[in-house]
Amino acid sequence: MKITYDAEADALAIIFRETTVTTQHLAEGIAVDYDGEGRIAGIEVLDVIRRVGGKETLHQVVLEGVGFYETS
């Protein structure tokens, strides 16, 4: 699993497996990626800082996962 944050787009991506995906938009700014067998391959969230309650919370979520934090 890889967790990345793009500060320029304020977007969080949680990738469970690298594969070709089909994306389904669940709500404004929230999408789930499915692999060819219909299993969840990843989750994408826009406007993350507003949704999680601030940069400190986001930093904790990303660093305590098994991913890494990108500041660019």
N, CA, C and O of each residue as an XYZ file, in Angstrom:
288
protein
N       0.851     -1.163      0.000
C       0.000      0.000      0.000
C       0.900      1.229      0.000
O       1.952      1.250      0.638
N       0.462      2.249     -0.728
C       1.201      3.507     -0.807
C       0.223      4.647     -0.571
O      -0.858      4.687     -1.158
N       0.614      5.565      0.289
C      -0.204      6.739      0.567
C       0.600      7.954      0.142
O       1.732      8.139      0.588
N       0.022      8.786     -0.719
C       0.707      9.989     -1.154
C      -0.214     11.193     -1.026
O      -1.437     11.079     -1.115
N       0.403     12.341     -0.815
C      -0.334     13.588     -0.755
C       0.319     14.572     -1.710
O       1.534     14.767     -1.677
N      -0.489     15.192     -2.562
C      -0.022     16.219     -3.483
C      -0.520     17.564     -2.950
O      -1.705     17.880     -3.054
N       0.390     18.345     -2.384
C       0.015     19.614     -1.760
C      -0.526     20.618     -2.770
O      -1.427     21.393     -2.449
N       0.012     20.613     -3.985
C      -0.449     21.560     -5.007
C      -1.917     21.339     -5.346
O      -2.669     22.300     -5.511
N      -2.325     20.088     -5.451
C      -3.713     19.757     -5.770
C      -4.551     19.506     -4.518
O      -5.767     19.339     -4.616
N      -3.917     19.476     -3.335
C      -4.562     19.101     -2.074
C      -5.327     17.784     -2.252
O      -6.516     17.684     -1.948
N      -4.594     16.774     -2.758
C      -5.194     15.481     -3.074
C      -4.448     14.356     -2.365
O      -3.217     14.328     -2.343
N      -5.205     13.440     -1.793
C      -4.658     12.265     -1.120
C      -4.986     11.045     -1.965
O      -6.118     10.877     -2.418
N      -3.984     10.191     -2.172
C      -4.197      8.937     -2.894
C      -3.736      7.789     -2.016
O      -2.618      7.801     -1.500
N      -4.591      6.807     -1.849
C      -4.240      5.582     -1.139
C      -4.315      4.476     -2.180
O      -5.390      4.153     -2.684
N      -3.165      3.903     -2.494
C      -3.091      2.898     -3.553
C      -2.812      1.542     -2.917
O      -1.772      1.336     -2.290
N      -3.749      0.630     -3.088
C      -3.613     -0.711     -2.529
C      -2.840     -1.631     -3.461
O      -2.083     -2.491     -3.011
N      -3.037     -1.442     -4.772
C      -2.293     -2.240     -5.750
C      -2.151     -1.439     -7.030
O      -3.078     -0.755     -7.464
N      -0.961     -1.538     -7.629
C      -0.684     -0.875     -8.902
C      -1.227     -1.757    -10.016
O      -0.749     -2.874    -10.215
N      -2.214     -1.266    -10.736
C      -2.835     -2.023    -11.808
C      -3.649     -1.078    -12.672
O      -3.786      0.099    -12.339
N      -4.178     -1.562    -13.750
C      -5.114     -0.791    -14.553
C      -6.430     -0.722    -13.791
O      -6.903     -1.733    -13.271
N      -7.020      0.462    -13.724
C      -8.219      0.634    -12.901
C      -9.365      1.269    -13.679
O      -9.185      1.882    -14.732
N     -10.543      1.092    -13.110
C     -11.742      1.808    -13.514
C     -12.136      2.658    -12.322
O     -12.257      2.152    -11.207
N     -12.337      3.944    -12.553
C     -12.623      4.871    -11.458
C     -14.118      5.137    -11.367
O     -14.786      5.386    -12.371
N     -14.628      5.079    -10.141
C     -16.024      5.413     -9.882
C     -16.050      6.589     -8.911
O     -15.489      6.515     -7.818
N     -16.701      7.666     -9.317
C     -16.812      8.849     -8.464
C     -17.976      8.642     -7.500
O     -19.119      8.466     -7.922
N     -17.676      8.666     -6.207
C     -18.700      8.425     -5.192
C     -19.412      9.696     -4.768
O     -20.617      9.694     -4.517
N     -18.655     10.780     -4.691
C     -19.195     12.079     -4.302
C     -18.236     13.119     -4.857
O     -17.178     12.773     -5.382
N     -18.595     14.378     -4.747
C     -17.702     15.417     -5.249
C     -16.352     15.315     -4.545
O     -16.274     15.437     -3.323
N     -15.297     15.094     -5.313
C     -13.951     15.036     -4.784
C     -13.538     13.706     -4.172
O     -12.455     13.611     -3.594
N     -14.373     12.674     -4.284
C     -14.035     11.359     -3.735
C     -14.276     10.301     -4.811
O     -15.364     10.202     -5.379
N     -13.226      9.508     -5.075
C     -13.330      8.467     -6.099
C     -12.672      7.180     -5.607
O     -11.728      7.212     -4.818
N     -13.182      6.062     -6.080
C     -12.610      4.757     -5.776
C     -12.184      4.114     -7.086
O     -12.922      4.139     -8.071
N     -10.984      3.536     -7.087
C     -10.460      2.834     -8.256
C     -10.634      1.331     -8.048
O     -10.301      0.797     -6.990
N     -11.159      0.659     -9.069
C     -11.381     -0.788     -9.012
C     -10.494     -1.483    -10.031
O     -10.282     -0.975    -11.132
N      -9.976     -2.648     -9.659
C      -9.187     -3.433    -10.599
C     -10.119     -4.217    -11.524
O     -11.339     -4.092    -11.421
N      -9.558     -5.016    -12.417
C     -10.334     -5.765    -13.395
C     -11.266     -6.800    -12.803
O     -12.199     -7.247    -13.470
N     -11.023     -7.193    -11.542
C     -11.877     -8.169    -10.870
C     -12.903     -7.519     -9.948
O     -13.623     -8.206     -9.224
N     -12.964     -6.176     -9.981
C     -13.940     -5.451     -9.175
C     -13.510     -5.186     -7.748
O     -14.316     -4.726     -6.939
N     -12.244     -5.468     -7.415
C     -11.739     -5.197     -6.071
C     -11.200     -3.774     -6.000
O     -10.718     -3.237     -6.997
N     -11.280     -3.174     -4.837
C     -10.780     -1.810     -4.657
C      -9.267     -1.809     -4.799
O      -8.562     -2.539     -4.103
N      -8.780     -0.975     -5.712
C      -7.341     -0.844     -5.945
C      -6.794      0.457     -5.365
O      -5.589      0.584     -5.145
N      -7.683      1.429     -5.116
C      -7.225      2.700     -4.570
C      -8.368      3.650     -4.283
O      -9.502      3.443     -4.716
N      -8.044      4.688     -3.547
C      -9.007      5.724     -3.182
C      -8.337      7.069     -3.420
O      -7.163      7.251     -3.097
N      -9.084      8.007     -3.983
C      -8.571      9.351     -4.231
C      -9.513     10.365     -3.586
O     -10.732     10.276     -3.730
N      -8.933     11.326     -2.878
C      -9.732     12.341     -2.203
C      -9.142     13.712     -2.508
O      -7.942     13.930     -2.344
N      -9.992     14.635     -2.955
C      -9.596     16.023     -3.187
C     -10.032     16.889     -2.010
O     -10.883     16.483     -1.220
N      -9.454     18.074     -1.893
C      -9.756     19.001     -0.792
C      -9.552     18.315      0.560
O     -10.381     18.424      1.463
N      -8.439     17.612      0.672
C      -8.188     16.766      1.836
C      -8.064     17.557      3.126
O      -8.628     17.163      4.147
N      -7.339     18.660      3.101
C      -7.127     19.408      4.339
C      -8.461     19.836      4.941
O      -8.654     19.739      6.153
N      -9.361     20.299      4.120
C     -10.694     20.695      4.619
C     -11.451     19.480      5.150
O     -12.130     19.571      6.173
N     -11.339     18.351      4.467
C     -12.097     17.159      4.848
C     -11.590     16.489      6.123
O     -12.386     15.939      6.883
N     -10.279     16.527      6.370
C      -9.736     15.831      7.541
C      -9.529     16.743      8.739
O      -9.193     16.266      9.824
N      -9.719     18.029      8.566
C      -9.661     18.927      9.701
C      -8.354     19.668      9.881
O      -8.134     20.253     10.942
N      -7.488     19.670      8.905
C      -6.272     20.457      9.002
C      -5.031     19.673      8.625
O      -5.050     18.447      8.514
N      -3.944     20.423      8.431
C      -2.684     19.822      7.998
C      -2.110     18.863      9.035
O      -1.510     17.853      8.667
N      -2.281     19.157     10.325
C      -1.727     18.291     11.359
C      -2.363     16.906     11.301
O      -1.666     15.898     11.415
N      -3.665     16.854     11.126
C      -4.362     15.567     11.028
C      -3.931     14.830      9.778
O      -3.682     13.625      9.830
N      -3.837     15.521      8.663
C      -3.411     14.894      7.419
C      -1.998     14.342      7.554
O      -1.729     13.217      7.133
N      -1.110     15.113      8.128
C       0.275     14.679      8.307
C       0.314     13.391      9.137
O       1.069     12.474      8.813
N      -0.474     13.314     10.182
C      -0.521     12.133     11.035
C      -1.081     10.941     10.271
O      -0.543      9.840     10.387
N      -2.134     11.126      9.501
C      -2.726     10.042      8.715
C      -1.710      9.483      7.735
O      -1.557      8.265      7.635
N      -1.022     10.337      7.019
C      -0.077      9.895      6.004
C       1.145      9.235      6.631
O       1.578      8.184      6.160
N       1.704      9.817      7.668
C       2.915      9.267      8.273
C       2.662      7.983      9.053
O       3.550      7.135      9.132
N       1.486      7.819      9.626
C       1.206      6.611     10.391
C       0.722      5.475      9.517
O       0.593      4.344      9.986
N       0.451      5.759      8.241
C       0.123      4.697      7.296
C       1.418      4.051      6.852
O       2.481      4.317      7.412
N       1.324      3.216      5.863
C       2.539      2.574      5.341
C       2.955      3.230      4.035
O       3.488      2.587      3.130
N       2.699      4.509      3.969
C       3.051      5.266      2.778
C       4.112      6.298      3.089
O       4.911      6.135      4.011
N       4.108      7.353      2.312
C       5.050      8.428      2.533
C       4.363      9.748      2.274
O       3.305      9.793      1.647
N       4.955     10.815      2.752
C       4.374     12.129      2.668
C       5.146     12.954      1.643
O       6.365     13.096      1.750
N       4.451     13.492      0.660
C       5.080     14.354     -0.333
C       4.636     15.783     -0.069
O       3.446     16.045      0.111
N       5.572     16.689     -0.046
C       5.244     18.080      0.225
C       5.162     18.922     -1.041
O       4.818     20.101     -0.964
N       5.462     18.364     -2.176
C       5.454     19.168     -3.408
C       4.081     19.296     -3.990
O       3.907     19.940     -5.024
